[in-house]
Amino acid sequence: MNEKQAQLILRANTSLFSAVFPFHGGELFLASDEEKLKCVVYGHRSTLINMIRPHCVPFTTAPLEKSLNFFSTYFADPLAPVGAPPLDLNGYTTMEKKVYQSLLSIETGTTVSYGELAERSGIPGGARFAGNTMAKNRFSIIIPCHRVIKGDGSMGMYTSGAEMKKYLLDHEMRIHTHSHESPQAGNPDDIDKKFKLG
């Protein structure tokens, strides 16, 4: 997520609400309206949070409650089945949504390269586009950009830093002992239906 995405949230002209989820690696700032989750921002990204927080009322809406349950389950056991909150994907293009849809199909505890993600998204040779799309992701962890690494096996970029990316991958791989379906992936064929996206 970047500042342009934060501005897009603020231009939506809806009442915003916020909550914070603490975890071992830090905390997550969450914002929603009454119907959909608007964003998930790592706590150390203070510039983005300071843009959004003043416009939010600290109140646990239904999307925020579902989000808090999602993260509570994920950090206890990333393989445990849990329903994802409804996400607001307003402002993303059809091609960007295809990349997010493909991200949801990456099994928990595994990784793919940027090139492989582009191929899965129907964009051969589109590794750079896939990377740029991930940088716009407003829903950290739920849409799992951290599972994408460079073709040579090195960590690659992550908007919230390589340490956080490694923390999440280590957390998933410690528990990933069998081939299970990702709790947030399921059948990725219809992302709008899956997460009630708009």
C-alpha positions as CSV (number, residue, x, y, z in Angstrom):
1,M,0.0,0.0,0.0
2,N,1.2,3.5,-0.8
3,E,0.1,7.1,-0.1
4,K,-2.0,7.1,-3.3
5,Q,-4.0,4.2,-2.0
6,A,-4.5,5.9,1.3
7,Q,-5.8,9.0,-0.5
8,L,-8.2,6.8,-2.5
9,I,-9.7,5.4,0.8
10,L,-10.2,9.0,2.1
11,R,-11.9,10.1,-1.1
12,A,-14.5,7.4,-0.8
13,N,-16.7,9.7,1.2
14,T,-17.9,7.0,3.7
15,S,-17.6,6.9,7.5
16,L,-14.4,5.1,8.5
17,F,-13.7,3.0,11.6
18,S,-10.5,1.6,12.9
19,A,-9.0,-1.2,15.1
20,V,-5.6,-2.4,16.0
21,F,-4.4,-6.0,16.1
22,P,-1.2,-6.6,18.1
23,F,1.0,-9.6,17.2
24,H,4.5,-10.8,18.0
25,G,6.0,-9.0,15.0
26,G,4.4,-5.6,15.8
27,E,0.8,-4.5,15.2
28,L,-1.7,-4.1,12.4
29,F,-3.8,-1.0,11.8
30,L,-7.2,-1.8,10.2
31,A,-9.8,0.5,8.8
32,S,-13.2,-0.2,7.4
33,D,-16.6,1.3,6.6
34,E,-19.7,-0.4,7.8
35,E,-19.7,-2.9,5.0
36,K,-16.1,-3.7,3.9
37,L,-12.5,-3.7,5.1
38,K,-10.6,-0.7,3.6
39,C,-7.0,-1.5,4.5
40,V,-4.5,-3.4,6.7
41,V,-1.4,-1.4,7.5
42,Y,1.6,-2.5,9.5
43,G,2.0,-0.4,12.6
44,H,5.6,0.8,11.7
45,R,4.3,2.5,8.6
46,S,3.3,5.6,10.5
47,T,3.0,8.0,7.6
48,L,0.1,6.0,6.1
49,I,-1.5,5.4,9.4
50,N,-1.3,9.1,10.3
51,M,-3.1,9.9,7.0
52,I,-6.0,7.6,7.8
53,R,-6.4,7.4,11.6
54,P,-7.7,11.0,12.1
55,H,-10.6,10.2,9.8
56,C,-11.6,7.1,11.7
57,V,-13.7,6.4,14.7
58,P,-12.3,3.6,17.0
59,F,-15.2,1.2,16.7
60,T,-15.4,-2.5,15.9
61,T,-17.7,-2.8,12.8
62,A,-18.7,-6.2,11.4
63,P,-15.8,-6.2,8.8
64,L,-13.3,-5.2,11.6
65,E,-14.6,-8.0,13.9
66,K,-14.2,-10.5,11.1
67,S,-10.7,-9.1,10.3
68,L,-9.6,-9.4,13.9
69,N,-10.8,-13.0,14.0
70,F,-9.0,-13.7,10.8
71,F,-5.7,-12.4,12.1
72,S,-6.1,-14.1,15.5
73,T,-6.6,-17.4,13.8
74,Y,-3.8,-16.8,11.3
75,F,-1.2,-16.0,13.9
76,A,-2.2,-19.0,16.0
77,D,-2.2,-21.4,13.0
78,P,-2.0,-20.1,9.4
79,L,-3.4,-23.4,8.1
80,A,-6.6,-23.2,10.2
81,P,-9.7,-22.5,8.2
82,V,-11.1,-19.1,8.7
83,G,-13.4,-16.8,6.8
84,A,-11.9,-13.6,5.3
85,P,-13.5,-10.2,5.8
86,P,-15.2,-8.5,2.8
87,L,-12.7,-6.4,1.0
88,D,-13.1,-3.1,-0.8
89,L,-11.1,-3.4,-4.0
90,N,-12.4,-0.1,-5.4
91,G,-9.8,1.6,-7.6
92,Y,-8.0,-1.6,-8.8
93,T,-8.0,-2.5,-12.5
94,T,-9.2,-5.9,-13.8
95,M,-5.6,-6.9,-14.5
96,E,-4.6,-6.0,-10.9
97,K,-7.5,-8.0,-9.5
98,K,-6.2,-11.0,-11.6
99,V,-2.8,-10.7,-9.8
100,Y,-4.6,-10.6,-6.4
101,Q,-6.7,-13.6,-7.4
102,S,-3.5,-15.5,-8.3
103,L,-1.9,-14.5,-5.0
104,L,-4.8,-16.1,-3.1
105,S,-4.1,-19.4,-4.8
106,I,-0.5,-19.6,-3.4
107,E,-0.6,-22.3,-0.7
108,T,0.2,-21.3,2.8
109,G,3.9,-22.0,3.6
110,T,5.0,-22.0,0.0
111,T,6.3,-19.3,-2.4
112,V,6.3,-18.5,-6.1
113,S,8.5,-16.1,-8.1
114,Y,7.4,-12.8,-9.6
115,G,7.5,-14.4,-13.0
116,E,5.4,-17.4,-11.9
117,L,2.9,-15.0,-10.4
118,A,2.6,-13.1,-13.7
119,E,2.2,-16.4,-15.6
120,R,-0.6,-17.5,-13.2
121,S,-2.3,-14.2,-13.7
122,G,-2.3,-14.5,-17.5
123,I,0.4,-11.9,-18.0
124,P,3.5,-13.7,-19.5
125,G,6.6,-11.6,-19.0
126,G,4.7,-9.3,-16.6
127,A,6.8,-9.8,-13.5
128,R,7.3,-6.0,-13.2
129,F,3.6,-5.4,-13.5
130,A,2.9,-8.1,-10.8
131,G,5.4,-6.4,-8.5
132,N,4.0,-3.0,-9.0
133,T,0.5,-4.4,-8.3
134,M,1.6,-6.0,-5.1
135,A,3.1,-2.6,-3.9
136,K,-0.5,-1.3,-4.1
137,N,-2.0,-4.1,-2.0
138,R,-4.1,-2.5,0.7
139,F,-4.7,-5.9,2.5
140,S,-1.4,-7.2,3.8
141,I,-1.4,-10.9,4.8
142,I,-5.0,-11.4,3.6
143,I,-3.8,-11.0,0.1
144,P,-0.5,-12.7,0.6
145,C,2.2,-10.7,-1.3
146,H,4.8,-12.0,1.2
147,R,4.7,-15.4,-0.6
148,V,6.3,-14.0,-3.7
149,I,10.1,-14.1,-3.9
150,K,12.7,-13.5,-6.6
151,G,13.5,-16.1,-9.3
152,D,16.9,-16.8,-7.7
153,G,15.3,-17.7,-4.4
154,S,16.2,-14.4,-2.6
155,M,13.6,-12.6,-0.6
156,G,12.8,-9.8,-3.0
157,M,10.9,-6.6,-2.2
158,Y,8.2,-6.1,0.4
159,T,6.6,-2.8,1.1
160,S,6.8,-3.3,4.9
161,G,10.4,-4.5,4.8
162,A,12.4,-7.8,4.3
163,E,12.3,-8.5,8.1
164,M,8.5,-8.6,8.1
165,K,8.4,-10.7,5.0
166,K,10.8,-13.2,6.5
167,Y,8.8,-13.2,9.8
168,L,5.6,-14.1,8.0
169,L,7.2,-16.8,5.8
170,D,9.0,-18.4,8.8
171,H,5.7,-18.3,10.7
172,E,3.9,-20.2,7.9
173,M,6.7,-22.6,7.1
174,R,7.1,-23.7,10.7
175,I,3.5,-25.0,10.7
176,H,3.4,-26.1,7.1
177,T,4.1,-29.8,7.5
178,H,1.5,-31.2,5.1
179,S,-0.1,-29.9,1.9
180,H,-3.1,-28.1,3.1
181,E,-5.4,-25.6,1.4
182,S,-4.7,-22.0,2.3
183,P,-7.4,-20.6,4.6
184,Q,-7.6,-17.5,2.5
185,A,-7.3,-19.0,-0.9
186,G,-9.9,-21.7,-1.3
187,N,-11.1,-21.7,-4.9
188,P,-9.6,-18.5,-6.4
189,D,-11.6,-18.6,-9.6
190,D,-14.0,-15.8,-8.5
191,I,-12.3,-13.2,-6.3
192,D,-15.2,-10.9,-6.3
193,K,-17.5,-13.6,-5.1
194,K,-15.0,-15.1,-2.7
195,F,-14.3,-11.9,-0.7
196,K,-17.5,-9.9,-1.6
197,L,-15.3,-7.4,-3.4
198,G,-16.5,-4.2,-4.9
